[in-house]
Amino acid sequence: MQNISSAEVAVNEAKAEVDAAASKLALVDGEPVIGENPARLNRLKSHAEKAQEELVSIRESVEAKEALLGRATDENE
């Protein structure tokens, strides 16, 4: 399982790749001109979404474990 900081790095890197690919899109006479392969851009977006979902999952897992630890600590006192 990844830790939170490595998941955050993965999300930031994926978003940067999407932004870089999206920045290659341009409008010429009001029509989009694609400088980046649309399939690649879709894959990058999908990867960024999955990385974000993984980060959310990790954070939720940590929060749940912290709550369990807190309850166990309270019961032991």
TINU-649714 format. One line per 3 residues: number of its first residue (from 1); their letters; for each residue y, z, x of N, C-alpha, C. Coordinates in steps of 0.1 Angstrom, whole numbers, plus 2048, in hexadecimal, padded with zeros to 3 digits. Layout:
BEGIN
NUM	A	Y:Z:X:Y:Z:X:Y:Z:X | ...
END
This chain:
BEGIN
1	MQN	7F4:800:808:800:800:800:80C:800:809 | 816:7F8:805:822:7F7:80D:82B:804:80A | 833:807:814:83D:812:811:849:80C:80B
4	ISS	852:814:806:85E:810:7FF:867:807:809 | 869:80C:815:872:804:81D:86D:7F7:821 | 860:7F5:823:85B:7E8:826:85B:7DF:81A
7	AEV	85A:7E5:80E:85B:7DD:801:869:7D9:7FF | 873:7E1:802:881:7DE:801:884:7D2:80A | 87F:7D3:816:881:7C8:820:87C:7BB:81B
10	AVN	870:7BC:815:869:7AF:810:871:7AA:804 | 877:7B2:7FC:87F:7AE:7F1:88C:7A7:7F6 | 892:7AD:7FF:89F:7A8:805:89C:79B:80C
13	EAK	891:799:813:88E:78D:81A:88B:782:810 | 883:785:806:880:77B:7FB:88D:777:7F4 | 895:780:7F1:8A2:77C:7EA:8AA:773:7F3
16	AEV	8AB:776:800:8B3:76E:809:8AD:760:80A | 8A0:75F:80A:89A:751:80A:89D:74A:7FE | 89D:750:7F2:8A0:74A:7E6:8AF:746:7E6
19	DAA	8B8:74E:7EB:8C6:74B:7EB:8C8:73F:7F5 | 8C2:73F:800:8C3:734:809:8BF:727:803 | 8B3:727:7FC:8AE:71B:7F6:8B8:717:7EB
22	ASK	8BC:720:7E3:8C5:71D:7D7:8D2:718:7DC | 8D7:71D:7E8:8E4:718:7ED:8E4:709:7F1 | 8D8:704:7F2:8D6:6F6:7F6:8D8:6ED:7E9
25	LAL	8D8:6F3:7DD:8DB:6EB:7D1:8E9:6E8:7D0 | 8ED:6DC:7CD:8FB:6D8:7CC:8FD:6D0:7BF | 909:6CF:7BB:90C:6C6:7B0:914:6BA:7B5
28	VDG	910:6AE:7B1:917:6A2:7B4:91A:69B:7A7 | 927:699:7A4:92B:693:797:924:69B:78C | 923:6A8:78D:91E:6B0:782:90F:6B1:781
31	EPV	908:6A9:789:8FA:6A9:789:8F4:6B1:795 | 8EA:6B9:793:8E4:6C0:79E:8DD:6B7:7A8 | 8DF:6B9:7B4:8D9:6B2:7BF:8D1:6BD:7C6
34	IGE	8C4:6BB:7C7:8BB:6C5:7CD:8B9:6C2:7DB | 8BE:6CB:7E4:8BC:6C9:7F2:8AF:6D1:7F7 | 8AA:6D9:7EE:89E:6E1:7F1:893:6DD:7E7
37	NPA	887:6DD:7EB:87C:6DA:7E2:87B:6E4:7D7 | 87C:6DF:7CA:87C:6E8:7BE:870:6F0:7BE | 864:6EB:7C1:858:6F3:7C1:859:6FF:7CB
40	RLN	85F:6FC:7D7:860:707:7E1:86A:711:7DC | 875:70D:7D5:87E:716:7D0:878:71F:7C5 | 86F:719:7BD:868:721:7B3:85F:72B:7B9
43	RLK	858:726:7C4:84E:730:7CB:856:73B:7D1 | 862:738:7D7:86A:743:7DD:86F:74D:7D2 | 873:747:7C7:877:750:7BC:86C:759:7B7
46	SHA	860:753:7B6:854:75A:7B1:851:765:7BB | 851:762:7C8:84F:76C:7D3:859:777:7D2 | 865:774:7D0:870:77E:7CF:86D:787:7C3
49	EKA	869:782:7B8:866:78A:7AC:85A:793:7AE | 850:78E:7B5:844:796:7B8:848:7A1:7C1 | 850:79E:7CB:854:7A9:7D5:85C:7B3:7CE
52	QEE	864:7AF:7C5:86C:7B9:7BD:863:7C2:7B4 | 859:7BB:7AE:850:7C3:7A5:848:7CD:7AE | 844:7C9:7BA:83C:7D1:7C3:845:7DE:7C7
55	LVS	852:7DB:7C9:85B:7E6:7CD:85C:7F0:7C1 | 85E:7EB:7B5:85F:7F3:7A9:852:7FB:7A8 | 847:7F5:7AA:83A:7FC:7A8:838:807:7B2
58	IRE	83C:804:7BF:83B:80E:7C9:844:81A:7C6 | 851:817:7C2:85A:822:7BE:855:82A:7B3 | 84F:824:7A8:849:82B:79D:83E:834:7A2
61	SVE	835:82F:7AA:82A:836:7B0:82F:843:7B7 | 839:841:7C0:83E:84C:7C7:844:856:7BE | 84B:852:7B4:851:85B:7AA:846:863:7A3
64	AKE	83C:85C:79F:831:863:798:82A:86D:7A1 | 828:86A:7AD:822:873:7B7:82B:87F:7BA | 838:87C:7BA:841:888:7BC:841:891:7B1
67	ALL	840:88C:7A4:83F:894:798:832:89C:798 | 827:896:79C:81A:89D:79C:81B:8A8:7A7 | 821:8A5:7B2:822:8AF:7BD:82B:8BB:7B8
70	GRA	836:8B7:7B1:83F:8C2:7AC:838:8CB:7A3 | 830:8C5:799:828:8CD:790:81E:8D6:797 | 817:8D0:7A0:80C:8D8:7A8:813:8E3:7AF
73	TDE	81E:8E1:7B5:825:8EB:7BD:829:8F6:7B3 | 82F:8F3:7A8:833:8FD:79E:827:905:799 | 81B:8FF:797:810:906:792:80A:90F:79D
76	NE	80C:90C:7A9:807:914:7B4:810:920:7B7 | 81C:920:7B2:825:92B:7B5:823:937:7AC
END
